[in-house]
Amino acid sequence: MYVEMKNIYKQYGDFRASDNVSFGIEKGKLVALLGPSGSGKTTLLRMIAGLETPNAGDIFIDGKRVNDIPASKRGIGFVFQSYALFRYMTVYDNVAFGLELQKVPKAEIKERVMKLLEITGLSGMEKRYPNQLSGGQRQRVAFARALAPNPQVLLLDEPFAAIDAKVRSELRLWLRSMVTQLGITSIFVTHDQDEAVEVADEIIITNHGKIEQMGTPSQIYKSPDTPFVAQFIGRPSEVHNYDTLNGFDKIEGADKAVIRPEFVKISKFGKLDRYMSAAETGIVEDVVFRGNRLDVTIDVHGIKITGEWSLEKDSLEIGEKVNLLIYRIYVMDDTKAYLCENKEMQEDDVFYI
């Protein structure tokens, strides 16, 4: 493992920001620390950087324990949410700053800075000042400045939070390709799961100072380990009394379930062509336009379930009666999440109209 945290504790007064955290990250990976506000993700990042010190536990970079090594000697590049550029310095001088501190020869600085401006798509802007740049360009300058001293590890704290949606989406793809191209081990903090899924090789989910789960975006999405992850990832509807739904039995000790929109098929009432015995009847309670689809909330005898409806289909009205097929659900006890398939939807029980 290239970056490793072992049994890390961090306490601020009565608040425990990190509670026995351990994980390892392989060289060259792009990893997202994902979790709600206050879950401890930025604290972990700052401890790796050396900007915070753990109360207990060990931090290793490339096999070397770095707890007692100051931030400036750890070989870390840090990109802040607010860019933190020097306002009175040109783009060139901002990027060259770290190299000048290291007393790198001027010719070498020039070669390195011009190469980084090319990689980050900023060629020709070296004489501009930060106030002459867009938000996306400023963030690229911050990336270039962090990369200039050839860090071992790149750390990014909510790097896209201050940027508008369209530019954010472009920068995500750009960051992924840049990190892959440079092969630099990178860790970024985000509370945006779309961002984590789209950009990261692996995701570490944090909650109340603990690690809930670590895995690839696909593993985290398809196989949530804990109730928190099942409820946090995707856009789930939380359901009690799930055993009142057709095709699902009560699991002893597991009182709650979540249903994701992709686990549900909505049909106009009476238009369902198969699995009638598994279908529910519900009333459309809310319809929200999402640009490329409608999110439809349906009341199934008191249980609220959200599904998706294509804009290509005839519209649905609030108050309309519909049929609903629920293919599967995640059922949760205190510690685990279980995927349950609808037992009424067996092929030998198909009824065609």
N, C-alpha and C positions, 0 to 999 in steps of 0.2 A: 504494500500500500504506500502511496506517495505522500498523502496527507492523512494523518491519523489522530483521532481524539480518543483518549482512554479514560473512562470513569471521571468525567469532568463535572465538577460542581461549581456553581457561581451564585453567590447570595448577595442581594442588595437589601440590607436591613432585614425585614420579615419576608421579603419576596425572593423566592428561589427561581432564578432565570434559567439555570441549567441544573438538572437533577439526574446525576449519574449518566451522562451522555457518552456513548461510545460509537464511533463509526470510522470507516476507512474509505479513502477515495483513490482510485488507480490513476497512474500518470496519464496525462493527456485527456482526461474525461472532463466533460462540462456538466456540473452537478447543480441542481436547484435545491435550496433550502426553502421549503414551502410550508406556510402555516398562517393562522390568523394573527392579528396584532397582539403583541404581548406573549407570543408563544416561545420566545427565546432565540429566534433565528438570527437576528442582527447581533446579539450578544455572542453567539458562537463564531460568527464571522470576525467580529472585533477581537476575540481571543486568539484566533488563528493569526490575525494580523499583528498581534502584540499591543493593540490599543487598550485591551482589558486583560487582567490577570485572573486565572481561575483560582478559587479557594482551595481546590484539590483536583488531582488528575494530571495527566500528561498529554502534551501536544507534540507530535512528531512531523517533520517535513523531510522527505527523502531519507527516512531512517534515523534522523538526528533529533534529539529532544530539544525543543526551542523555548521552553518555558522561561528560561533565564536570559534569552537572547533578546536585545532590544528590537523594537519594530523596524528601525532603519537597517538592521543587519540581517533580517529574515529572508530577504529576497522576495518580498511581496509587492505586487502592484495593486493599488486600491482605487476603485472608481466609486465616487459618492453619488448619491441620488441628486444632489444639488450641483453637480459638475465640479464645484469648488475650483474654478479656473482663476488665474490671476488676471484681474480685469484690465490692468494697465500694461500687460505684456501681450505681444503679438502671438498668433498661433504658433509660429516657429519657436519663440522664446518659452512659451508654456510647455511645449513638447520637449525642448532641450533642457529644461530646468534640472531634472534629476541627474542628467548626464554631466551638467556643469558642476553640480555638487560633488560628483564622483571624480572631478578633475580629468575627465576624458578629453583627449586632444581635439581641438576645434574641427579639424578635417573629418575626424571620425564622427563627431557630433553631427556635422552637416549631412554626412552620408546616411547616418541612422535616422535622423529626423525626416529627410526627404523620402526615404524608403517607407517610413511609417505613415507619412501623409499620403503616399500613393496607396498603401494597403487600406487605409481608412477612408479613401475617396475624398481627400482634402487637398490634393495637388493644386497649386495655384492660389491657395488661400493663406500661405504662410505669413503674409504681411498684414492680414486683417486682425482686428481686435475682437474679443468675445462678443461685444455688443453689436458687432456687424454680422453676426452669425445667427442662424436659426437654432432652435432647441436641439434638433437632431444633429446639426453640425457641431454644436458645443459638446454634446455628449461624445461624439467621435474624437474631438480634441482630447477630452478627458481619457478616453480609451488609449489614444496614441501616447499621451503623457505617462499613463500607468505602464505601458508596454516598453517605453524607451529604455529603461535601465536593464532590460532582459530579465524580468523577474522569473522566479521558479513557479510562482503561483499567482494567478489573477483573481482578486476578490471584488465582487460588484454588489453594492448595497442598493437594491431596488433601482437598477440603472435606467429603467424606462418610465419611472413613475411620473416624472415632470414633463413628459412629452405627449403630444396629442395622438389620438388612436391610430391614424393612418401611418404616421411616421414611426410610431412604436412598432407596428406590425412589420414594416420594412427593416427597422433596426434589429429586430429579433433574428430575422433570417440572416442578416449581415453578420451579427455577432456569432451565430452558430458557424457560418462558413469561415469567418476569420479565425475563430478558436481552433477549428478543425485544421485549417491551413497552417497555423503556427504550432499546433500540437501542444499548447500550454494548458496545464491543469487549471481549471477555472471553477469557482464556486460563486453562485449568485443567489441573493435573497429576493424572494418575491411573495406576495400574498395572492397573486393572480395565477390560478391553476392553468388557464389556457396558455399563458406564457411559459410556465414550467413544462407542460406537456409538449409544446411546440419546439422548445429550444433545448431542453436538457437530455443528456444521455441517461442520467439517473436522477431520481427525486428522493429527497429526505423530507419526510413530513414531521413537523414539530407541533407539539401541543403541551401547554403548561410545563415547559422546560424539559420535556421528555421527547424521545424519538418514537413516533408511533409506527412508522414503517419506512423501509428504504428499498427501492427497486427501480426498474425501468418504468417509463410512463405507462407502458402497456400492462405490466404486472400490477402497478398501483391501481390502475383504472379497473382492470378486469378481476383482480383478486384482492380486494381490501382485507387486511388482516384484522382490523379492530373496528368497533362501532364508530369511533371518531372518523376514521378514514372513509368508511362507507357513507357517512353523512356529509363529509366535507368535499369529497370528489364527485364531479358530475353535478347534476341539478336534481337531486332526489326529493321526492315527496315522502315525508315521515308518516308512518301509518301505525295506529294501535288497532287492536282487534283484527289483525290480518287474517286470522283463521275464519272470519266471516266471509272472506272472498272465496269464490269458486276455485277449487283445485289446490288449496293450501291448508295444511294441518298445523295445529299449534305445536311448537317445539317447547318442551318443558324448560322453564326458566328463561325463555327468550320472549320478552313481552312486546318488543318493538320491531318494526321492519321499515325498510326504505325501498321505494320504487323509482327507478330512473325513467325519464321519458322514453328512452329507446327500448324499455321493457314492455311498452304498452302499444297496442294498435287500436286506434279509434275508427269506428265505422258509423256511417249514417244508420239510423235505427231500421232494423229489418233487412239491411243490405249485406250482412255478414254471410259469407258463403261456406264457412266451415267452422268447426269447433263451437257449435252453438251451445253445447252443454257446459263449456268453460266460460262463456261470455257473461259479462255483467251488463246491467242496464243502468245508465247514469244520466244526470242532467248537466248540461254545459253551464258552468257557473261564471267563467271568465275567459276572455279571448284577448291575447296580447300579441300585437304585430311585432315580429323580430327581424324584419327585413327580408330574409330568405325563407321564412316559415311563420306559422302562428303557434304560440304556446297556448294550449287549451287546458283549463282546469275543470275537472269533472267531479261532481258529487255522486259517489256510489254509496247509497244508504249511509250518509254521514261521513264517509271517508273521502278526503279530497286528494285527487290524483291528477298530476300534470302530464300531458302527452303532447306530441307534436302533430301538426296538421299541415299538409302541403298547400301552397298557394294555388297549385294547379287544380285542386279539387273544388267542388261546389262549397260555398262558404258555410260556416257553422254559426248559428245565432245563440246568444245567451238565452237560457231557458229551454233550448232544444233537447229532446230525448235522443240518446245515442247508445250504441253498443260498444263495449270495451273488452278487449282481450288483454289479460296480463300474463305475459309469457313466464316471467320469473320475478323473484323479489330477493332482497338481502334481509335475512332475519338476524336479529342481534340479541345476545345476552350481555352480561356486564363486560366481557373481555373479548369476545369473538364475533365475527360476522359470517353467516352461512348463506351460500347461494342456494335457493330452493326453486326448482322448476315446477310449473303448473302441471299437476298430475292428471288433470282432466284432458290435457292436450296430447294424448297418445294417438299415434296414427291409426290404430285399430278401432278407435272410437270416433272416427271422422264421420260427420253427417253432412252430406251435400244438399244444398237447396237448388 
